[in-house]
Amino acid sequence: MSSNRLFGTFCLSSYLLSLSYGTTFLLAMTLRAHGASEADAGSVISTAMLSTFLAVIFSGHLSDHLGAAKSVAFGAVFLAAACLGFAALPGLGVAMMLFGLLLGFGWGVFYTLGPIIVAMLIEPERRVKYFALLSGCMMTGIGTGPLLGRVAQALGYPVEAAFVVAAGASVLGGVMFLLMAPRIQQHQSAVAVSRITPVAARSVLSSKAAFAILMVGLGGAIFGGLSSFQTSYAALLHLDYSLFFIGFMSAVIACRLLVAGFIVKRDPYVMACVLTALIVLSVLMFMYWVASPGGYLLAAIVLGVGYGLTYSVINGLAANEAPAGQTAQALLLFSLAYFIGVFGFPLLAGKVIVEAGMAALLQLLLVIALANWSITVARLAWRRRRAVAVA
């Protein structure tokens, strides 16, 4: 198998596994149909954060023991089991929480080790581009997940059918990772040991990579908050939620696959500032501007451009600003921060919707988006001050 074919197969497998996470954006609608609320959906999604912590922390140890590709295949089993559980038991209960835990573990292992596999296969000067390619394929799968629910409804099937399809895709993706394992294992030594330790964590968080790690957590909260309850937002405005995922997914994919190569050649500090400003703009659009399908689609596209390209830029910064020999550990912490935002924030978001309404959630998301943008402004100001001091 050639290197290009290997990476192509890796991206296809990543797409298949990403469908499982994408279908979780249907949980709010599914649970609401069975008498639950957005707060209940947020609770199920946030249980994934607990197992994700374990997955991120121990995925390095698992990778060192089994190999990165086999570890991802192992995680695919948990993703498939979670999706089948969501399909079979759509009501809120202990079992639903258990399936949330399974989802978190499977997705945590895959999402953490995916970039590390890229770091194994690709030399440092080309990693940002290939991180963008990987994240584009993953976002395609994430965006396809909720669209499966819309297609199922159009064909006369229940929304739960989307979970069944995602389970099958996870199994297929896991098998493909097993087949790739021997080739990927040959590159395992290209990146230092993947396990995270307290000493390594302190070292990474004391470096410049800490800014990218904080930013991905804030960005994950915005993405998780908007996506997890987009079906509720659309219902309030009598819009089709599929427009959001079509617009967002198309923008992210197009940007990461077509524009990211141009962006990563520019000053990453400046690009991060401009792109996080777009995220702020998108939240403002969701708050005050969306009133028609066209406006809804445009707001989703602006969010996709800002979020999609910001993620690619800060992913590269996390890897390249990490201390020497600790690239893998920086990427592990990067993933952990992302999961705190994307899985942890929906718990708060669901409660905010139930107690204060969707408008209150959007106001909270605006505060988070402004905080994220302010980090980039502060970094630019600090760099300029240092340059003037040196001069």
C-alpha positions as CSV (number, residue, x, y, z in Angstrom):
1,M,0.0,0.0,0.0
2,S,1.5,3.4,-1.1
3,S,1.8,6.3,1.3
4,N,-0.9,8.3,-0.5
5,R,-3.2,5.2,-0.6
6,L,-2.5,4.6,3.1
7,F,-3.4,8.2,4.0
8,G,-6.5,8.1,1.8
9,T,-7.7,4.9,3.5
10,F,-7.0,6.5,6.8
11,C,-9.2,9.5,6.0
12,L,-12.0,7.3,4.7
13,S,-11.9,5.2,7.9
14,S,-11.9,8.4,9.9
15,Y,-15.0,9.6,8.0
16,L,-16.9,6.4,8.8
17,L,-16.1,6.6,12.6
18,S,-17.1,10.3,12.7
19,L,-20.6,9.5,11.7
20,S,-21.2,8.1,15.2
21,Y,-20.5,11.4,16.9
22,G,-22.5,13.3,14.4
23,T,-25.6,11.4,15.2
24,T,-25.5,12.6,18.8
25,F,-26.8,16.0,17.5
26,L,-30.1,14.2,17.0
27,L,-30.3,13.2,20.6
28,A,-32.1,16.4,21.7
29,M,-34.8,15.8,19.2
30,T,-35.0,12.1,19.8
31,L,-35.3,12.5,23.6
32,R,-37.8,15.3,23.3
33,A,-40.0,13.0,21.2
34,H,-40.0,10.6,24.2
35,G,-40.9,13.3,26.8
36,A,-37.4,14.4,27.8
37,S,-36.0,17.9,27.6
38,E,-32.8,19.7,26.3
39,A,-31.4,19.4,29.8
40,D,-31.8,15.6,29.7
41,A,-30.1,15.5,26.3
42,G,-27.2,17.7,27.7
43,S,-26.9,15.2,30.6
44,V,-26.5,12.2,28.2
45,I,-24.0,14.0,26.0
46,S,-22.0,15.2,29.0
47,T,-21.6,11.8,30.5
48,A,-19.4,11.2,27.5
49,M,-17.0,13.7,29.0
50,L,-16.2,11.4,32.0
51,S,-15.2,8.5,29.8
52,T,-13.4,10.8,27.4
53,F,-11.1,11.9,30.2
54,L,-10.1,8.3,30.7
55,A,-9.8,7.7,26.9
56,V,-7.5,10.7,26.4
57,I,-5.4,10.0,29.4
58,F,-5.0,6.3,28.7
59,S,-5.1,6.3,24.9
60,G,-1.4,6.9,24.9
61,H,-0.8,3.9,27.1
62,L,-3.2,1.9,24.9
63,S,-1.3,3.0,21.8
64,D,2.1,2.1,23.3
65,H,0.7,-1.4,24.1
66,L,-1.5,-2.2,21.0
67,G,-0.3,0.3,18.5
68,A,-2.3,3.4,17.5
69,A,-4.3,1.8,14.6
70,K,-5.4,-1.2,16.7
71,S,-6.3,1.1,19.5
72,V,-8.6,3.1,17.2
73,A,-10.2,-0.2,16.0
74,F,-10.8,-1.1,19.7
75,G,-12.5,2.3,20.2
76,A,-14.7,1.7,17.1
77,V,-16.4,-1.2,18.9
78,F,-17.5,1.2,21.7
79,L,-18.8,3.7,19.1
80,A,-20.9,1.0,17.4
81,A,-22.3,-0.2,20.7
82,A,-23.2,3.4,21.8
83,C,-25.1,4.0,18.5
84,L,-27.0,0.8,18.7
85,G,-27.9,1.7,22.3
86,F,-29.2,5.1,21.3
87,A,-31.3,3.4,18.6
88,A,-32.7,0.7,20.9
89,L,-33.4,2.8,24.0
90,P,-34.2,6.3,23.0
91,G,-35.8,7.2,26.4
92,L,-33.8,8.8,29.2
93,G,-32.5,6.4,31.8
94,V,-29.4,4.8,33.3
95,A,-28.9,2.7,30.2
96,M,-28.8,5.9,28.1
97,M,-26.1,7.4,30.3
98,L,-24.1,4.2,29.9
99,F,-24.3,4.5,26.1
100,G,-23.1,8.1,26.5
101,L,-20.0,6.7,28.4
102,L,-19.3,4.2,25.7
103,L,-19.5,6.9,23.1
104,G,-17.1,9.1,25.0
105,F,-14.5,6.4,25.4
106,G,-14.7,5.3,21.7
107,W,-14.6,8.8,20.3
108,G,-12.0,9.9,22.8
109,V,-9.6,7.2,21.7
110,F,-10.2,7.8,18.0
111,Y,-10.1,11.6,18.1
112,T,-6.9,11.7,20.2
113,L,-4.9,9.1,18.3
114,G,-6.0,10.3,14.8
115,P,-3.7,13.4,14.8
116,I,-1.0,11.4,16.4
117,I,-1.1,8.9,13.5
118,V,-0.8,11.9,11.1
119,A,2.2,13.0,13.1
120,M,3.7,9.5,12.7
121,L,3.1,9.5,8.9
122,I,3.9,13.1,8.0
123,E,7.1,15.2,8.5
124,P,6.7,18.3,10.8
125,E,6.8,20.9,8.0
126,R,3.7,19.4,6.3
127,R,1.7,18.4,9.3
128,V,-0.6,21.4,9.4
129,K,-1.9,20.7,5.9
130,Y,-2.5,17.0,6.7
131,F,-4.1,17.8,10.0
132,A,-6.5,20.0,7.9
133,L,-7.2,17.1,5.5
134,L,-7.9,14.7,8.4
135,S,-10.1,17.2,10.2
136,G,-12.0,17.9,7.0
137,C,-12.8,14.2,6.6
138,M,-13.8,13.9,10.2
139,M,-16.1,17.0,9.9
140,T,-17.6,15.5,6.8
141,G,-18.6,12.5,8.9
142,I,-19.8,14.6,11.8
143,G,-21.9,16.7,9.5
144,T,-23.3,13.7,7.7
145,G,-24.5,12.1,11.0
146,P,-27.5,14.5,11.6
147,L,-28.3,14.5,7.9
148,L,-28.8,10.8,8.1
149,G,-31.7,11.5,10.5
150,R,-33.2,13.9,8.0
151,V,-32.9,11.4,5.2
152,A,-34.4,8.7,7.4
153,Q,-37.4,10.9,8.1
154,A,-37.8,11.7,4.4
155,L,-37.9,8.0,3.6
156,G,-40.5,7.3,6.3
157,Y,-38.1,5.7,8.8
158,P,-37.7,6.8,12.5
159,V,-34.8,9.1,13.4
160,E,-33.3,6.2,15.3
161,A,-32.4,4.6,11.9
162,A,-29.5,7.1,11.7
163,F,-27.9,5.5,14.8
164,V,-28.1,2.1,13.2
165,V,-26.4,3.3,10.1
166,A,-23.7,5.0,12.1
167,A,-23.1,1.8,14.1
168,G,-22.5,-0.1,10.9
169,A,-20.1,2.6,9.6
170,S,-18.2,2.4,12.9
171,V,-17.7,-1.3,12.5
172,L,-16.5,-0.9,8.9
173,G,-14.1,1.9,9.9
174,G,-12.7,-0.2,12.7
175,V,-12.0,-3.1,10.4
176,M,-10.2,-0.8,8.0
177,F,-8.0,0.5,10.8
178,L,-7.1,-3.1,11.7
179,L,-6.1,-3.7,8.0
180,M,-3.9,-0.6,8.1
181,A,-2.3,-1.4,11.4
182,P,0.9,-3.2,10.1
183,R,1.8,-0.2,7.9
184,I,1.1,2.4,10.5
185,Q,3.0,0.5,13.1
186,Q,6.1,0.9,11.0
187,H,6.0,4.6,11.7
188,Q,5.2,4.4,15.4
189,S,8.7,5.3,16.4
190,A,8.5,8.5,14.3
191,V,6.7,10.2,17.2
192,A,7.8,10.0,20.8
193,V,6.0,7.8,23.4
194,S,2.3,8.9,23.4
195,R,1.5,8.5,27.1
196,I,0.8,11.5,29.2
197,T,2.3,12.1,32.6
198,P,2.0,14.9,35.2
199,V,5.5,16.0,34.4
200,A,4.7,16.1,30.6
201,A,1.4,17.9,31.2
202,R,3.1,20.6,33.3
203,S,5.8,21.0,30.6
204,V,3.3,21.4,27.8
205,L,1.0,23.7,29.8
206,S,3.9,25.9,30.6
207,S,4.8,26.4,27.0
208,K,3.2,28.5,24.2
209,A,1.1,25.5,23.2
210,A,-1.1,26.2,26.3
211,F,-2.8,29.1,24.4
212,A,-3.9,26.8,21.6
213,I,-5.1,24.2,24.1
214,L,-7.2,26.8,25.9
215,M,-8.6,28.1,22.6
216,V,-9.7,24.7,21.4
217,G,-11.6,24.1,24.6
218,L,-13.5,27.4,24.2
219,G,-14.1,26.7,20.5
220,G,-15.4,23.2,21.4
221,A,-17.9,24.7,23.8
222,I,-19.2,27.0,21.0
223,F,-19.4,24.1,18.5
224,G,-20.9,21.7,21.1
225,G,-23.5,24.2,22.3
226,L,-24.7,25.2,18.9
227,S,-24.7,21.8,17.3
228,S,-26.1,19.7,20.1
229,F,-29.2,21.9,20.3
230,Q,-29.6,23.1,16.7
231,T,-32.7,21.0,16.3
232,S,-34.3,23.0,19.2
233,Y,-33.1,26.3,17.7
234,A,-34.5,25.5,14.3
235,A,-37.8,24.4,15.7
236,L,-38.2,27.8,17.5
237,L,-37.8,29.6,14.2
238,H,-39.7,27.0,12.1
239,L,-36.6,26.2,10.1
240,D,-35.1,23.0,8.8
241,Y,-32.2,22.0,11.0
242,S,-30.5,20.2,8.1
243,L,-29.7,23.7,6.6
244,F,-27.4,24.4,9.5
245,F,-25.5,21.1,9.1
246,I,-25.3,21.4,5.3
247,G,-24.0,25.0,5.5
248,F,-21.6,24.4,8.4
249,M,-20.3,21.1,7.0
250,S,-19.8,22.4,3.5
251,A,-18.0,25.5,4.8
252,V,-15.7,23.5,7.1
253,I,-14.9,20.9,4.4
254,A,-14.3,23.4,1.7
255,C,-12.1,25.6,3.9
256,R,-10.0,22.7,5.4
257,L,-9.5,21.0,2.1
258,L,-9.2,24.0,-0.2
259,V,-8.2,27.0,1.8
260,A,-6.2,25.7,4.7
261,G,-3.1,25.3,2.5
262,F,-3.2,29.0,1.9
263,I,-4.0,29.9,5.5
264,V,-1.2,27.9,7.1
265,K,1.3,29.8,5.0
266,R,0.3,33.1,6.6
267,D,1.0,34.4,10.1
268,P,-0.9,31.9,12.4
269,Y,-1.3,34.6,15.1
270,V,-3.0,37.0,12.6
271,M,-5.1,34.2,11.0
272,A,-6.3,33.0,14.5
273,C,-7.4,36.6,15.3
274,V,-9.3,37.1,12.1
275,L,-10.9,33.6,12.2
276,T,-12.1,33.8,15.8
277,A,-13.6,37.2,14.9
278,L,-15.7,35.3,12.3
279,I,-16.9,33.0,15.1
280,V,-18.0,36.0,17.1
281,L,-19.8,37.4,14.0
282,S,-21.6,34.0,13.4
283,V,-22.9,33.9,17.0
284,L,-24.2,37.5,16.6
285,M,-26.0,36.4,13.4
286,F,-27.7,33.5,15.2
287,M,-28.8,36.0,17.8
288,Y,-30.1,38.8,15.7
289,W,-30.1,38.1,12.0
290,V,-31.5,34.6,11.3
291,A,-35.1,34.9,10.2
292,S,-35.2,32.9,6.9
293,P,-33.7,29.8,5.4
294,G,-31.1,31.9,3.5
295,G,-30.0,33.8,6.6
296,Y,-29.9,30.5,8.6
297,L,-27.6,28.9,5.9
298,L,-25.4,32.0,5.8
299,A,-24.9,32.1,9.5
300,A,-23.9,28.4,9.5
301,I,-21.4,29.0,6.7
302,V,-19.8,31.9,8.5
303,L,-19.5,29.7,11.6
304,G,-18.0,26.9,9.5
305,V,-15.4,29.1,8.0
306,G,-14.4,30.6,11.3
307,Y,-14.4,27.5,13.4
308,G,-13.1,25.2,10.6
309,L,-10.0,27.2,9.8
310,T,-9.4,28.3,13.4
311,Y,-9.2,24.6,14.5
312,S,-6.7,23.9,11.7
313,V,-4.5,26.8,12.7
314,I,-4.4,26.2,16.5
315,N,-4.0,22.4,15.9
316,G,-0.8,23.2,14.1
317,L,0.3,25.7,16.8
318,A,-0.3,23.1,19.6
319,A,2.0,20.6,17.8
320,N,4.6,23.1,16.7
321,E,4.8,25.2,19.9
322,A,5.0,22.1,22.2
323,P,8.3,21.5,24.0
324,A,10.8,19.4,22.1
325,G,9.9,15.7,22.1
326,Q,6.4,16.3,23.5
327,T,4.3,16.8,20.4
328,A,2.2,13.7,21.1
329,Q,1.5,14.9,24.7
330,A,0.5,18.3,23.5
331,L,-1.9,16.8,21.0
332,L,-3.4,14.6,23.8
333,L,-4.0,17.7,26.0
334,F,-5.3,19.5,22.9
335,S,-7.9,16.7,22.5
336,L,-8.7,16.7,26.2
337,A,-9.4,20.4,26.2
338,Y,-11.6,20.0,23.1
339,F,-13.6,17.3,24.8
340,I,-14.1,19.3,27.9
341,G,-15.8,22.0,25.7
342,V,-17.7,19.8,23.3
343,F,-19.0,17.2,25.7
344,G,-19.0,19.2,29.0
345,F,-20.6,22.4,27.9
346,P,-23.9,20.8,26.6
347,L,-24.7,19.9,30.2
348,L,-24.8,23.6,31.1
349,A,-26.3,24.6,27.7
350,G,-29.3,22.3,28.2
351,K,-30.0,23.7,31.6
352,V,-29.8,27.2,30.3
353,I,-32.3,26.5,27.6
354,V,-34.8,24.9,30.0
355,E,-34.5,27.6,32.6
356,A,-33.8,30.8,30.6
357,G,-34.5,30.0,26.9
358,M,-32.4,29.8,23.7
359,A,-31.7,33.5,23.7
360,A,-29.8,33.2,27.0
361,L,-27.7,30.3,25.6
362,L,-26.7,32.4,22.6
363,Q,-25.7,35.3,25.0
364,L,-23.5,32.9,26.9
365,L,-22.0,31.6,23.7
366,L,-21.2,35.2,22.6
367,V,-19.3,35.7,25.8
368,I,-17.2,32.6,25.2
369,A,-16.6,33.6,21.6
370,L,-15.4,37.1,22.7
371,A,-13.1,35.5,25.3
372,N,-11.6,33.2,22.6
373,W,-11.0,36.1,20.2
374,S,-9.5,38.2,23.0
375,I,-6.7,35.6,23.5
376,T,-5.6,36.1,19.9
377,V,-5.7,39.8,20.3
378,A,-3.6,39.6,23.5
379,R,-1.0,37.3,21.8
380,L,-0.6,39.7,18.9
381,A,-0.2,42.7,21.2
382,W,2.3,40.8,23.4
383,R,4.4,39.9,20.3
384,R,4.3,43.4,19.0
385,R,5.4,44.7,22.4
386,R,8.3,42.3,22.5
387,A,9.4,43.2,19.0
388,V,9.4,46.9,19.9
389,A,11.4,46.1,23.1
390,V,14.0,44.1,21.1
391,A,14.3,46.9,18.5
